[in-house]
């Protein structure tokens, strides 16, 4: 039993030394660098555990790598790819989904409803407008309404394509 008492005394002395070394440090509970320094000092005072902390971290990392490799092997059986975290995905389906998303953005499906209605109205008016001679403005290439819309909503027109927008809203035109 006496060895336990001695160990408790040593432990108390070590804790006191660690507290003395870190006494008066600012931001003890907030700063990551200070916390890291305090952790380092307490580890030095108490001594490294058997096998070391580094060995445990390496073992954990190796286990994760083995799990990822195992998942990659399993996914390769089903013609799937594996990302860095070991998750499976279908590259063809991912590519199609990304293309569909880009087309939806270019066609203006992700625009706010009021902006979408304003653009539809502007395009429709441009198509319907005629000049004094009875020739449509869209045939002449003069579309001041479209230019006004582009100036007013520059951010929206950076991502949408007018042709795709018209095709997506073909029921209106």
C-alpha positions in Angstrom: 0.0 0.0 0.0 2.7 2.5 0.7 3.8 2.8 -3.0 0.3 4.2 -3.8 0.8 7.0 -1.3 4.2 7.8 -2.7 2.7 7.9 -6.2 -0.1 10.2 -5.1 2.5 12.5 -3.6 4.6 12.5 -6.8 1.5 13.1 -8.9 0.5 16.1 -6.7 4.1 17.5 -7.0 4.0 17.1 -10.7 0.6 18.9 -10.9 2.0 21.7 -8.7 5.0 22.1 -11.0 2.8 22.2 -14.1 0.5 24.8 -12.5 3.6 26.9 -11.4 5.0 26.9 -14.9 1.7 28.0 -16.5 0.8 30.5 -13.8 -0.3 33.9 -15.1 -0.6 33.0 -18.8 -3.2 35.1 -20.6 -6.1 33.4 -22.5 -5.5 30.1 -20.8 -9.0 28.9 -21.8 -9.2 30.6 -25.2 -6.0 30.7 -27.2 -5.2 27.5 -29.0 -1.4 28.2 -28.9 -1.5 28.7 -25.2 -3.5 25.6 -24.6 -1.1 23.7 -26.8 1.8 25.0 -24.8 0.1 24.1 -21.5 -0.6 20.6 -22.8 3.0 20.3 -23.7 4.3 21.4 -20.3 1.9 19.0 -18.5 3.0 16.2 -20.7 6.7 16.9 -20.0 6.1 17.1 -16.2 4.1 14.0 -16.0 6.2 12.0 -18.4 5.1 10.3 -21.6 2.9 7.3 -21.3 4.3 3.9 -22.2 4.4 3.4 -25.9 4.1 7.1 -26.5 1.3 9.3 -27.7 2.8 9.3 -31.2 2.5 5.5 -31.5 -1.2 5.6 -30.6 -1.8 8.3 -33.2 0.1 6.3 -35.8 -1.8 3.2 -35.1 -5.1 5.1 -35.4 -4.1 6.6 -38.7 -3.0 3.2 -40.0 -6.3 1.7 -39.0 -8.2 4.5 -40.9 -6.0 3.9 -44.0 -6.7 0.2 -43.9 -10.5 0.9 -43.6 -10.3 3.3 -46.6 -8.4 0.8 -48.6 -10.9 -2.0 -47.7 -13.8 0.3 -48.7 -12.1 1.1 -52.0 -11.6 -2.5 -52.8 -15.3 -3.3 -52.0 -16.4 -0.3 -54.1 -14.3 -1.4 -57.0 -16.3 -4.6 -57.2 -19.4 -2.5 -57.9 -17.7 -0.1 -60.4 -17.8 2.8 -57.9 -15.0 5.2 -57.1 -14.0 6.1 -53.5 -13.2 9.6 -52.3 -10.6 10.5 -49.7 -12.9 9.7 -46.8 -13.7 6.2 -48.0 -17.2 7.0 -49.3 -18.4 5.4 -52.5 -19.8 7.4 -55.4 -20.7 6.7 -59.1 -18.5 9.0 -61.2 -20.9 8.8 -64.2 -23.9 9.7 -62.2 -22.0 12.4 -60.4 -20.9 13.9 -63.7 -24.5 13.8 -65.0 -25.8 15.4 -61.9 -23.3 18.2 -62.1 -24.1 18.8 -65.7 -27.8 18.9 -64.9 -27.2 21.4 -62.2 -25.2 23.6 -64.5 -27.9 23.4 -67.1 -30.5 24.3 -64.6 -28.5 27.4 -63.5 -27.9 28.4 -67.1 -31.6 28.0 -67.9 -32.6 30.2 -65.0 -34.5 27.6 -63.0 -32.7 28.7 -59.8 -33.6 32.4 -60.1 -36.0 34.1 -57.8 -39.6 34.0 -59.2 -39.9 37.8 -59.5 -36.7 38.1 -61.4 -37.7 35.2 -63.7 -41.0 36.8 -64.5 -39.3 40.1 -65.2 -36.9 38.5 -67.7 -39.7 36.5 -69.3 -41.8 39.7 -69.7 -38.8 41.6 -71.2 -38.0 38.8 -73.7 -41.7 38.5 -74.7 -41.9 42.3 -75.2 -38.8 42.3 -77.3 -40.2 39.6 -79.5 -43.6 41.3 -79.9 -42.3 44.9 -80.5 -42.3 46.2 -84.0 -40.9 49.4 -85.5 -42.8 52.0 -87.6 -42.4 50.0 -90.8 -43.9 46.9 -89.2 -40.7 44.9 -88.9 -40.1 43.1 -85.6 -37.3 44.5 -83.4 -36.0 41.1 -82.7 -35.4 40.6 -86.4 -33.5 43.9 -86.7 -31.3 43.0 -83.7 -32.4 46.0 -81.8 -33.4 44.8 -78.4 -33.1 47.7 -75.9 -35.3 45.9 -73.4 -32.8 43.0 -73.2 -29.9 45.4 -72.8 -31.8 47.2 -70.0 -32.5 43.9 -68.3 -28.8 42.9 -68.6 -27.7 46.2 -67.1 -30.2 46.0 -64.3 -29.5 42.3 -63.3 -25.9 41.9 -64.2 -25.3 39.1 -61.6 -28.1 37.0 -62.9 -27.1 37.4 -66.5 -23.6 36.2 -65.7 -24.9 32.7 -65.1 -27.9 32.3 -67.3 -27.9 31.8 -71.1 -30.8 33.5 -72.9 -31.2 30.7 -75.4 -31.4 28.0 -72.6 -33.7 30.3 -70.6 -36.1 30.6 -73.6 -36.0 26.8 -74.2 -36.7 26.2 -70.5 -39.7 28.6 -70.6 -41.0 27.6 -74.0 -44.6 27.4 -72.8 -44.6 31.2 -72.3 -43.1 32.1 -75.7 
